[in-house]
Amino acid sequence: MLSNQRTRPRVAIVFATVALYLLWHVAGLGRSTYNGSRSAFQHLDLHTELPCRSLPGANDTLVVFRTGSTELNDRFAVHLSSSLKCIPNYLIFSDLEEDYRGVHIFDALADIDPAILNDNPDFDLHRRLRQGGRAALAASELAGAPDRFANMQGKQDNPGWKLDKWKFLPMANKTLHERPDMKWYIFVEADSFILWSMLLQLLDKLDPSKPIYAGSQMFISNVLFAHGGSGFVVSRPALETVVHHYTANKADIENFTNGHWAGDCVLGKAFTDSGVPFTNAWPAFQGDYPGLVPYARADGRSVPDESLREWCYPTVSYHHMSPAMIDHFWHFEQQWLSKNDPVSDEHEH
């Protein structure tokens, strides 16, 4: 587990209580439609300065969102009225470059070998998007609400999924060239939710001068990697190292990607091949929303009795979050921050 020696136990207790409370409140919202206005915390005054905007470490941290044209309205849009109000530095990547509701979105696939872009069947959707934009999408291709139970092999027949595996390393390359000045790079998906205050407290315990690649541990065959949906942390030295490896071995990596199905695994192999070790950050980074999280023992072994849960660690991220869940969790975090000072709590001793 990622070292976090100075994190205070009562922080974990607070967020365990939070998760328990929010679980009963949002459990029925997994497939609900986000309308941009519903919130359990309407009394929060969002016209004042949000407390999340002034947290230490925020200006050293870049959050990188990975999304796709088929899910932009259904999954990403909620972040414009929630997460992105707190995060001063961010980049957004998709499979089509465009300006969307006031933010710029980069095409993560733009620098892939033109022969692959033009001829590879994985890019059929991308070619349609380049010609007709999102208007070329049929209603049946839109993502809708996140799946409550993910297939361990993904959705390999889905056109958007086929594109997604190609995004990770080009996205890392573009991120470094766009923002080479950051200490930390946090990669997340559109249906992930980051507890911003908890993330920054976690990063404060780590050394940004070291090559750190950390997330929720996954294996495919013998490749160890950070699960993309849970979110993962990359320090600048680690990002520089893997980008150098990618640019020096781009053709080989693209060939490997073509025969693979999971882009986060492709990225993990590139980190390993470039000499950057993986650091397990589970259970801080979770692969599901609270109602589905299998809280296991600290050593990662499953709990024999599935009714047992261990709420012993602070949580940084959740995955498979519906827009309504993200909206509720974000409003709660702002309400909590408005009544508590995590900076004073952390440094009072």
C-alpha positions in Angstrom: 0.0 0.0 0.0 1.2 3.5 -0.7 3.1 4.9 2.2 1.0 7.5 4.1 2.6 7.5 7.5 1.4 10.9 8.7 -2.2 10.6 7.6 -4.2 10.9 10.8 -6.5 8.0 11.7 -9.5 10.3 12.4 -9.4 11.5 8.8 -10.1 7.9 7.7 -12.9 7.7 10.3 -14.5 10.9 9.1 -14.5 9.8 5.5 -15.7 6.3 6.4 -18.7 8.0 8.1 -19.1 10.2 5.1 -19.2 7.3 2.7 -21.7 5.4 4.8 -24.0 8.4 4.9 -23.7 9.1 1.2 -24.1 5.5 0.4 -27.7 5.4 1.6 -28.4 8.8 0.0 -27.1 8.0 -3.5 -27.5 4.2 -3.7 -30.6 4.6 -5.8 -29.0 7.1 -8.2 -26.7 4.8 -10.0 -28.6 5.1 -13.3 -30.4 8.4 -12.7 -30.1 11.2 -15.2 -28.1 14.3 -14.1 -30.1 17.5 -14.6 -27.4 19.9 -13.5 -29.3 21.2 -10.5 -30.3 18.4 -8.1 -28.2 18.3 -4.9 -28.5 17.1 -1.4 -26.7 20.2 -0.2 -28.6 23.1 -1.8 -27.8 25.3 1.2 -24.2 25.5 0.2 -23.5 29.0 -1.2 -21.5 28.4 -4.4 -21.4 32.2 -5.1 -18.8 32.6 -2.5 -15.1 31.5 -2.8 -15.1 27.7 -2.7 -12.9 26.4 0.1 -11.4 23.8 -2.3 -9.8 26.5 -4.4 -7.2 27.5 -1.7 -5.9 24.1 -0.7 -2.0 23.7 -0.4 -0.5 21.8 -3.3 -3.3 22.6 -5.8 -1.1 24.8 -8.0 1.5 22.0 -8.3 -1.0 19.4 -9.4 -2.4 18.8 -12.9 -5.5 16.7 -13.3 -5.8 14.9 -16.7 -9.3 13.8 -17.7 -9.7 11.0 -20.3 -13.1 10.9 -21.9 -14.7 10.1 -25.3 -17.2 11.7 -27.7 -19.8 9.0 -27.0 -19.9 9.8 -23.3 -19.1 13.6 -23.2 -22.7 14.7 -22.5 -23.6 11.8 -20.3 -20.6 11.4 -18.1 -18.1 14.3 -18.4 -20.5 17.3 -18.4 -21.1 17.1 -14.6 -17.5 17.9 -13.9 -17.9 21.3 -15.3 -20.2 22.2 -12.5 -18.4 20.3 -9.8 -14.8 18.9 -9.9 -13.4 21.5 -12.3 -14.6 24.3 -10.1 -11.9 23.2 -7.6 -9.1 22.2 -9.8 -6.9 25.2 -11.1 -4.9 23.1 -13.5 -6.4 20.5 -15.8 -6.3 19.0 -19.3 -9.1 17.1 -21.1 -8.5 14.5 -23.7 -11.0 12.8 -26.0 -11.1 11.3 -29.5 -12.1 14.7 -31.1 -10.5 18.1 -30.6 -13.2 20.7 -29.9 -14.3 23.5 -27.6 -17.0 22.2 -25.3 -19.0 24.4 -23.0 -16.2 26.8 -22.5 -13.3 24.3 -22.1 -10.8 23.0 -24.7 -10.6 19.3 -25.4 -7.6 17.7 -27.1 -7.7 14.8 -29.4 -5.5 12.2 -27.6 -5.1 10.3 -30.9 -3.8 13.1 -33.1 -0.2 12.1 -33.1 -0.6 8.3 -33.8 1.0 7.0 -37.0 -1.2 8.3 -39.9 -1.2 4.8 -41.4 -2.9 3.5 -38.3 -5.3 6.5 -38.1 -6.4 6.0 -41.7 -6.5 2.2 -42.1 -6.8 0.5 -38.7 -10.4 -0.7 -38.1 -10.1 0.4 -34.4 -10.3 4.0 -35.8 -13.5 3.7 -37.7 -15.3 5.9 -35.2 -12.4 8.4 -35.1 -12.5 8.8 -38.8 -16.3 9.5 -38.7 -15.7 12.0 -35.9 -13.0 13.8 -37.9 -15.4 14.1 -40.8 -18.6 15.0 -39.1 -17.9 15.7 -35.4 -20.2 14.4 -32.7 -23.1 15.0 -34.9 -22.0 11.8 -36.8 -22.8 9.7 -33.8 -26.0 7.7 -33.7 -28.1 7.7 -30.5 -27.3 4.0 -30.0 -23.6 4.9 -29.8 -24.0 7.3 -26.8 -22.7 5.9 -23.6 -25.5 6.8 -21.2 -25.1 6.0 -17.5 -21.9 4.2 -16.3 -22.2 0.4 -16.0 -22.8 -0.6 -12.5 -20.9 -3.8 -12.9 -17.9 -3.7 -15.2 -16.8 -6.7 -17.3 -13.2 -7.6 -16.3 -12.3 -7.7 -20.0 -13.9 -4.3 -20.7 -16.2 -3.8 -23.7 -13.9 -4.9 -26.5 -16.7 -4.7 -29.2 -17.5 -1.1 -28.3 -16.1 1.4 -30.9 -15.3 3.9 -28.1 -13.5 1.3 -26.1 -11.4 0.3 -29.2 -10.2 3.9 -29.4 -9.6 4.3 -25.7 -6.7 1.8 -25.5 -4.8 4.0 -27.9 -5.1 7.2 -25.8 -2.9 6.6 -22.8 0.7 7.1 -24.0 -0.1 9.8 -26.6 -2.0 11.5 -23.8 0.9 11.3 -21.5 3.2 12.7 -24.2 0.9 15.6 -25.0 0.4 16.3 -21.3 4.1 16.7 -20.6 4.6 19.0 -23.6 1.6 21.1 -22.7 2.4 21.4 -19.0 6.0 20.4 -18.2 6.1 22.6 -15.1 3.9 20.5 -12.7 5.0 18.3 -9.8 2.1 15.9 -10.0 -0.1 14.5 -12.8 -3.3 12.8 -11.8 -5.0 10.8 -14.6 -8.8 10.1 -14.2 -11.8 9.1 -16.3 -15.1 10.9 -16.8 -16.9 8.5 -14.4 -14.3 8.8 -11.7 -14.6 11.1 -8.8 -11.5 12.5 -6.9 -11.9 13.8 -3.4 -9.7 16.8 -4.1 -8.8 17.6 -0.5 -7.9 14.0 0.3 -5.7 13.7 -2.8 -3.7 16.8 -2.0 -3.1 15.6 1.6 -1.9 12.3 0.2 0.5 14.0 -2.3 1.9 16.1 0.5 3.3 12.9 2.0 5.2 12.0 -1.2 8.4 13.2 -2.7 7.7 14.7 -6.2 11.4 14.6 -7.1 11.2 10.8 -7.3 9.8 8.7 -10.2 6.4 7.8 -8.8 3.7 5.9 -10.7 1.0 4.9 -8.2 -2.6 3.6 -8.3 -4.8 0.6 -7.7 -2.9 -2.5 -8.6 -4.0 -4.7 -11.6 -2.5 -7.5 -13.6 -3.0 -8.7 -17.1 -0.8 -11.8 -17.8 2.5 -10.7 -16.1 2.1 -6.9 -16.6 1.5 -4.9 -13.4 -0.2 -1.6 -13.9 -2.4 1.1 -12.3 -6.1 0.7 -13.1 -7.2 3.6 -15.2 -10.7 3.9 -13.9 -9.5 4.2 -10.3 -7.2 7.1 -11.2 -3.5 7.1 -10.8 -0.6 9.5 -9.7 2.5 10.2 -11.8 5.3 12.5 -10.7 7.1 14.7 -13.2 10.3 12.6 -13.2 8.2 9.5 -13.9 6.2 11.2 -16.7 9.4 12.5 -18.3 10.9 9.0 -18.2 7.9 7.2 -19.7 7.4 9.9 -22.4 11.1 9.6 -23.4 10.6 5.8 -23.7 7.5 6.3 -25.7 9.0 8.7 -28.3 12.0 6.4 -28.7 9.9 3.3 -29.2 6.7 4.7 -30.6 6.3 2.2 -33.5 6.9 -0.9 -31.3 4.5 0.5 -28.6 1.8 1.1 -31.2 2.3 -2.4 -32.5 1.9 -3.8 -29.0 -1.2 -1.6 -28.4 -2.8 -3.0 -31.6 -2.7 -6.5 -30.3 -3.8 -5.6 -26.8 -7.2 -4.5 -25.3 -6.4 -2.4 -22.2 -4.7 0.9 -22.6 -3.9 1.3 -18.9 -2.0 -2.0 -19.1 -0.1 -0.7 -22.2 0.9 2.3 -20.2 1.9 0.2 -17.2 4.2 -1.9 -19.4 5.8 1.3 -20.8 6.5 2.5 -17.2 8.0 -0.9 -16.3 10.1 -1.0 -19.5 11.3 2.5 -18.9 12.5 1.7 -15.4 9.7 3.4 -13.4 8.4 1.0 -10.7 4.8 0.7 -9.8 3.6 1.7 -6.3 0.3 0.2 -5.1 -2.0 2.9 -3.8 -5.0 0.7 -3.0 -7.3 1.2 -1.1 -6.9 5.0 -1.4 -7.8 4.6 -5.1 -11.0 2.5 -5.5 -12.4 0.8 -8.6 -16.1 1.2 -7.8 -18.5 3.5 -6.0 -19.0 2.9 -2.2 -21.9 0.5 -2.6 -19.8 -1.9 -4.6 -16.4 -1.5 -2.9 -15.2 -4.8 -1.6 -13.3 -3.6 1.5 -10.7 -6.4 2.0 -7.9 -7.0 4.4 -5.0 -4.6 4.4 -2.9 -7.2 2.6 -5.4 -7.3 -0.3 -6.9 -10.7 0.4 -10.6 -10.9 0.1 -12.9 -11.0 3.2 -14.6 -14.5 3.5 -17.8 -13.0 4.8 -18.9 -10.4 2.2 -21.0 -8.6 4.8 -17.8 -7.5 6.5 -16.2 -4.2 5.6 -13.1 -2.5 6.8 -13.4 1.3 6.8 -9.8 1.9 7.9 -8.3 4.0 5.2 -9.0 7.5 3.7 -10.4 7.3 0.2 -9.1 9.5 -2.7 -11.1 8.2 -5.6 -14.2 6.2 -6.6 -15.1 4.8 -10.0 -18.3 3.9 -12.0 -19.8 7.1 -10.5 -23.0 8.3 -12.1 -23.3 12.1 -12.7 -25.8 12.3 -9.8 -23.4 10.6 -7.5 -20.5 12.9 -8.5 -22.8 16.0 -7.9 -23.8 14.8 -4.5 -20.2 13.8 -3.4 -18.8 17.1 -4.6 -21.4 19.2 -2.8 -20.7 17.2 0.3 -17.0 17.8 0.1 -17.5 21.5 -0.3 -19.9 21.6 2.7 -17.4 19.6 4.8 -14.5 21.9 3.8 -16.6 25.0 4.6 -16.9 23.8 8.2 -13.5 22.2 8.7 -9.9 23.2 8.0 -8.0 20.2 6.7 -4.8 22.2 6.7 -5.0 23.1 10.4 -6.1 19.5 11.2 -3.2 18.1 9.4 -0.5 20.3 10.9 -1.8 21.0 14.4 0.7 18.5 15.9 
